[in-house]
Amino acid sequence: MEKWKCSGCGFIHDGDGAPEKCPKCGAPKETCALLDEVAATLVERSRHTNMLHAQMITLARAMELACKDGVKDNLDAGCVDVFKKSLAHAYEIMKLSMTELQGHMGKGKWG
């Protein structure tokens, strides 16, 4: 299947032929460029990994909320220590995956 990239917003359309207008920004069909096979393959290959990073971010966010609740609960010093340390790890995991996704966008591994 062909991949078409909107030069206005970067939206990637999958289909035989460019869309009549960009689903994201409404730009006309003429603003969409057909990706070559190498670029299209890179986008397709990266979609799975990008979704895995999105899941990591979601899980780390859930961990962050649980840790904050655990610190607030303040059962004992040992528990609070574990929650605080885990909170720091949750932030790091989120930032790692967000940074990786940012890099993917800059390398055409997105869409």
Backbone hydrogen bonds in HBPLUS format (Angstrom, degrees):
<---DONOR---> <-ACCEPTOR-->    atom                        ^
c    i                          cat <-CA-CA->   ^        H-A-AA   ^      H-
h    n   atom  resd res      DA  || num        DHA   H-A  angle D-A-AA Bond
n    s   type  num  typ     dist DA aas  dist angle  dist       angle   num
A0015-GLY N   A0002-GLU O   2.94 MM  13  5.29 161.2  1.98 141.0 147.3     1
A0035-LEU N   A0003-LYS O   2.85 MM  32  5.65 178.6  1.85 162.2 162.7     2
A0004-TRP N   A0013-HIS O   2.79 MM   9  4.98 159.6  1.83 146.8 154.0     3
A0013-HIS N   A0004-TRP O   2.71 MM   9  4.98 167.3  1.73 153.8 156.9     4
A0005-LYS N   A0033-ALA O   2.81 MM  28  5.25 163.3  1.84 150.1 150.4     5
A0033-ALA N   A0005-LYS O   2.86 MM  28  5.25 160.9  1.89 140.7 141.9     6
A0006-CYS N   A0011-PHE O   2.94 MM   5  5.31 161.7  1.97 151.8 157.7     7
A0010-GLY N   A0006-CYS O   2.86 MM   4  4.89 138.5  2.04 129.1 141.2     8
A0007-SER N   A0031-THR O   2.96 MM  24  5.60 159.6  2.01 139.5 145.7     9
A0029-LYS N   A0020-GLU O   3.02 MM   9  4.78 123.7  2.35 143.0 129.3    10
A0022-CYS N   A0027-ALA O   2.77 MM   5  5.12 156.1  1.83 146.0 154.3    11
A0026-GLY N   A0022-CYS O   2.85 MM   4  4.53 138.8  2.02 124.5 133.8    12
A0031-THR N   A0028-PRO O   2.95 MM   3  5.89 168.3  1.97 130.7 134.4    13
A0032-CYS N   A0029-LYS O   3.06 MM   3  5.69 167.6  2.07 121.4 125.2    14
A0040-ALA N   A0036-ASP O   2.89 MM   4  6.05 165.9  1.91 161.9 166.7    15
A0041-THR N   A0037-GLU O   2.92 MM   4  5.96 156.4  1.98 144.0 150.3    16
A0042-LEU N   A0038-VAL O   3.03 MM   4  6.23 154.9  2.09 145.3 152.3    17
A0043-VAL N   A0039-ALA O   3.02 MM   4  6.30 157.4  2.07 149.3 154.6    18
A0044-GLU N   A0040-ALA O   2.98 MM   4  6.20 168.7  1.99 150.0 153.3    19
A0045-ARG N   A0041-THR O   2.82 MM   4  5.93 168.0  1.83 153.9 157.6    20
A0046-SER N   A0042-LEU O   3.03 MM   4  6.05 151.7  2.11 142.1 149.3    21
A0047-ARG N   A0043-VAL O   3.19 MM   4  6.31 131.2  2.44 146.0 157.0    22
A0050-ASN N   A0046-SER O   2.84 MM   4  6.00 163.6  1.87 162.2 167.4    23
A0051-MET N   A0047-ARG O   3.04 MM   4  6.22 153.3  2.12 144.9 151.3    24
A0052-LEU N   A0048-HIS O   3.01 MM   4  6.37 148.2  2.12 146.0 155.4    25
A0053-HIS N   A0049-THR O   2.93 MM   4  6.29 154.1  2.00 151.7 158.3    26
A0054-ALA N   A0050-ASN O   2.95 MM   4  6.25 152.0  2.03 143.3 151.4    27
A0055-GLN N   A0051-MET O   2.92 MM   4  6.22 149.9  2.02 144.4 152.3    28
A0056-MET N   A0052-LEU O   2.92 MM   4  6.25 152.8  2.00 145.7 153.4    29
A0057-ILE N   A0053-HIS O   2.95 MM   4  6.24 157.3  2.00 151.5 156.8    30
A0058-THR N   A0054-ALA O   3.02 MM   4  6.27 157.9  2.07 145.4 151.4    31
A0059-LEU N   A0055-GLN O   2.85 MM   4  6.09 163.1  1.87 155.1 159.5    32
A0060-ALA N   A0056-MET O   2.83 MM   4  5.99 160.0  1.87 149.6 155.6    33
A0061-ARG N   A0057-ILE O   2.92 MM   4  6.09 147.5  2.03 142.9 151.9    34
A0062-ALA N   A0058-THR O   3.03 MM   4  6.35 153.1  2.11 145.5 152.4    35
A0063-MET N   A0059-LEU O   2.90 MM   4  6.20 154.2  1.97 147.7 155.4    36
A0064-GLU N   A0060-ALA O   2.82 MM   4  6.06 151.7  1.90 144.0 152.0    37
A0065-LEU N   A0061-ARG O   3.03 MM   4  6.35 160.1  2.07 150.1 153.8    38
A0066-ALA N   A0062-ALA O   3.01 MM   4  6.27 158.3  2.06 148.1 154.1    39
A0067-CYS N   A0063-MET O   2.88 MM   4  6.06 160.9  1.92 153.1 158.3    40
A0068-LYS N   A0064-GLU O   2.94 MM   4  6.18 161.1  1.98 152.4 157.4    41
A0069-ASP N   A0065-LEU O   3.03 MM   4  6.22 153.8  2.11 142.9 149.9    42
A0070-GLY N   A0066-ALA O   2.86 MM   4  6.13 150.0  1.95 144.9 154.0    43
A0071-VAL N   A0067-CYS O   2.85 MM   4  6.16 155.0  1.92 153.7 159.6    44
A0072-LYS N   A0068-LYS O   3.01 MM   4  6.18 160.7  2.05 144.2 149.8    45
A0073-ASP N   A0069-ASP O   2.82 MM   4  6.02 149.8  1.91 145.4 154.2    46
A0074-ASN N   A0070-GLY O   3.17 MM   4  6.42 149.6  2.26 142.1 148.4    47
A0080-VAL N   A0076-ASP O   3.03 MM   4  6.27 171.5  2.03 161.8 164.4    48
A0081-ASP N   A0077-ALA O   2.96 MM   4  6.07 154.8  2.02 144.5 151.4    49
A0082-VAL N   A0078-GLY O   3.09 MM   4  6.38 159.9  2.13 148.4 152.9    50
A0083-PHE N   A0079-CYS O   2.91 MM   4  6.20 165.8  1.93 158.6 162.6    51
A0084-LYS N   A0080-VAL O   2.86 MM   4  6.05 157.7  1.91 150.9 157.0    52
A0085-LYS N   A0081-ASP O   2.95 MM   4  6.15 164.9  1.97 152.6 156.5    53
A0086-SER N   A0082-VAL O   2.86 MM   4  5.98 161.9  1.89 150.3 156.1    54
A0087-LEU N   A0083-PHE O   2.86 MM   4  5.93 145.3  1.98 140.5 150.1    55
A0088-ALA N   A0084-LYS O   3.16 MM   4  6.45 154.8  2.23 144.8 149.9    56
A0089-HIS N   A0085-LYS O   3.16 MM   4  6.53 152.3  2.24 144.7 152.2    57
A0090-ALA N   A0086-SER O   2.85 MM   4  6.13 152.7  1.93 148.5 156.3    58
A0091-TYR N   A0087-LEU O   3.05 MM   4  6.36 161.5  2.08 153.7 157.0    59
A0092-GLU N   A0088-ALA O   3.08 MM   4  6.32 157.2  2.13 143.0 149.5    60
A0093-ILE N   A0089-HIS O   2.87 MM   4  6.11 160.4  1.91 154.7 159.1    61
A0094-MET N   A0090-ALA O   3.00 MM   4  6.25 165.3  2.02 152.7 156.4    62
A0095-LYS N   A0091-TYR O   2.94 MM   4  6.18 166.8  1.96 153.7 157.2    63
A0096-LEU N   A0092-GLU O   2.86 MM   4  6.02 156.8  1.91 151.1 157.7    64
A0097-SER N   A0093-ILE O   3.08 MM   4  6.29 171.8  2.08 156.0 157.1    65
A0098-MET N   A0094-MET O   2.90 MM   4  6.06 160.1  1.94 151.9 158.5    66
A0099-THR N   A0095-LYS O   2.90 MM   4  5.93 157.0  1.95 144.5 150.8    67
A0100-GLU N   A0096-LEU O   2.98 MM   4  6.20 155.0  2.04 145.8 152.9    68
A0101-LEU N   A0097-SER O   2.94 MM   4  6.17 158.5  1.98 149.0 154.4    69
A0102-GLN N   A0098-MET O   2.98 MM   4  6.21 152.9  2.06 144.1 151.7    70
A0103-GLY N   A0099-THR O   3.00 MM   4  6.31 154.7  2.07 147.1 153.4    71
A0104-HIS N   A0100-GLU O   2.93 MM   4  6.26 149.7  2.02 145.7 154.6    72
A0105-MET N   A0101-LEU O   2.98 MM   4  6.28 156.6  2.03 151.7 156.8    73
A0106-GLY N   A0102-GLN O   3.20 MM   4  6.51 153.9  2.27 145.3 151.7    74
A0107-LYS N   A0103-GLY O   3.13 MM   4  6.33 125.9  2.43 139.4 153.4    75
A0107-LYS N   A0104-HIS O   3.07 MM   3  5.12 139.7  2.24  98.2 110.0    76
A0109-LYS N   A0104-HIS O   2.81 MM   5  4.68 150.2  1.90 153.1 146.9    77
A0108-GLY N   A0105-MET O   3.44 MM   3  5.43 169.5  2.46 105.4 106.6    78
